[in-house]
Amino acid sequence: MALSRVPEATRRRLSSPNGKFPAAVSPAENLGVSSYARRDLYEERQTVDAGIGAFATVAIPAGTRIFCEDSLVMMPEEATHLDLYRAVSALSDDKQAVFWNLAASAKPGKNVAWINALRACCDDETSDSFNAVVEDYERAWSIFETNRFTCKASVSTVAPPTLGVFPAAARLNHSCAPNVFHRYNPLIRRLTVHALRDIEPGEELTTSYIDICHPTARRRALLRHWGFRCKCAACTNPDEEADRRRKKLEDLFIRVTNRERKRMRNEARWTAKDYEHSLGIVARTVRLLETEGLVETDTMGIICVIGAQLGMKAGGKWREQAEEWAKTAVEVDRKCLGEDSMEYMRAVEVLEATRVKPKL
Ligand SMILES: C[S@@+](CC[C@H](N)C(=O)[O-])C[C@H]1O[C@@H](n2cnc3c(N)ncnc32)[C@H](O)[C@@H]1O
């Protein structure tokens, strides 16, 4: 661990899995899915003001899977500095070097209770070496917070997500108008990154660290976590009208998903009027996503699958619309997530169901 100034003995003691600290999430098993970053399509290089970035070296067609990466470290959301340090120390030397070389721009957290636990493990150390340990822990945490992606077990699960660092994809900078889309695929236990549109040679590959459906102020607040102010066109020249539409979009999305949860709990009592109401909100959400140029987003996939399912249940004039929405969901999910994603498989199932003629 080239960067560390922590004495070897202290490091060994603090990182030994003696049951003192909760364990990290177990490393992904070999599922027969290779882990790769398409270095034949892009290169890493220094940007003007955003550290290292990934740039296309050739034309990349929309839908291309550019990364399919195994995690370097994966931790539960509630993991502490101590848990993280232990997980990093358990990596091979090569992997530790990769971890310590990643960017560290996230600010230290305010919760420093972990320092007391650490002190208890370091009581035979001089204060200099204790400070070095604290610094190391802080740096590991900052690297983790700067580079982690959220890894949900499934879209619908209530289980808390885990957070993972994927070393090649970690070089992707943010844009609120991204040209790639990232998502952890729990079926293959890889982070996948797909081109959202055709990308020209020389263009920087950018993903969105946050939900791009948020209005500017909310996006800015969320991005503070990574310690930078986004300079994309939407953030530098915020348009009040567009922000109002994004706020509306956020509200509509919440209304659709809340109503869906309610319907699932109460399907037997859901009336034709209830279906009509939900379908009206779905139709408005889809229109707004189109107006905002957010057609190629997983939000569109989620809304269209919900709309298709509701449309089939409602029947009548909604059946044709249900098939159209299901087709859109299949296309969007194929492009953003790939054919091995749960979302794509679900969308295909729904599309097939919309094509079954109702019994008269
Ligand atoms: C996941 S890393 C991305 C790779 C990083 N640039 C590097 O050098 O390794 C996230 C960090 O990159 C920088 N970054 C990402 N997107 C940026 C942007 N749009 N503008 C400025 N800095 C950005 C911030 O420092 C952020 O904390």
PDBQT file of the ligand as one rigid body, heavy atoms in Angstrom, charges set to zero:
ROOT
HETATM    1  C1  LIG A 401     -15.932   9.123  -9.657  1.00  0.00    +0.000 C 
HETATM    2  S1  LIG A 401     -14.686  10.344  -9.724  1.00  0.00    +0.000 S 
HETATM    3  C2  LIG A 401     -14.538  10.600 -11.460  1.00  0.00    +0.000 C 
HETATM    4  C3  LIG A 401     -13.116  10.466 -11.937  1.00  0.00    +0.000 C 
HETATM    5  C4  LIG A 401     -12.181  11.526 -11.437  1.00  0.00    +0.000 C 
HETATM    6  N1  LIG A 401     -12.265  12.709 -12.276  1.00  0.00    +0.000 N 
HETATM    7  C5  LIG A 401     -10.755  11.026 -11.350  1.00  0.00    +0.000 C 
HETATM    8  O1  LIG A 401      -9.851  11.845 -11.554  1.00  0.00    +0.000 OA
HETATM    9  O2  LIG A 401     -10.552   9.862 -11.042  1.00  0.00    +0.000 OA
HETATM   10  C6  LIG A 401     -15.621  11.706  -9.147  1.00  0.00    +0.000 C 
HETATM   11  C7  LIG A 401     -14.830  12.978  -8.988  1.00  0.00    +0.000 C 
HETATM   12  O3  LIG A 401     -14.481  13.504 -10.258  1.00  0.00    +0.000 OA
HETATM   13  C8  LIG A 401     -14.669  14.929 -10.282  1.00  0.00    +0.000 C 
HETATM   14  N2  LIG A 401     -15.751  15.239 -11.222  1.00  0.00    +0.000 N 
HETATM   15  C9  LIG A 401     -16.649  14.392 -11.748  1.00  0.00    +0.000 A 
HETATM   16  N3  LIG A 401     -17.470  15.006 -12.594  1.00  0.00    +0.000 NA
HETATM   17  C10 LIG A 401     -17.118  16.295 -12.602  1.00  0.00    +0.000 A 
HETATM   18  C11 LIG A 401     -17.617  17.450 -13.268  1.00  0.00    +0.000 A 
HETATM   19  N4  LIG A 401     -18.649  17.400 -14.103  1.00  0.00    +0.000 N 
HETATM   20  N5  LIG A 401     -16.997  18.625 -13.028  1.00  0.00    +0.000 NA
HETATM   21  C12 LIG A 401     -15.943  18.720 -12.174  1.00  0.00    +0.000 A 
HETATM   22  N6  LIG A 401     -15.430  17.653 -11.502  1.00  0.00    +0.000 NA
HETATM   23  C13 LIG A 401     -16.011  16.456 -11.712  1.00  0.00    +0.000 A 
HETATM   24  C14 LIG A 401     -15.045  15.342  -8.886  1.00  0.00    +0.000 C 
HETATM   25  O4  LIG A 401     -13.876  15.665  -8.200  1.00  0.00    +0.000 OA
HETATM   26  C15 LIG A 401     -15.649  14.070  -8.331  1.00  0.00    +0.000 C 
HETATM   27  O5  LIG A 401     -15.584  13.995  -6.943  1.00  0.00    +0.000 OA
ENDROOT
TORSDOF 0
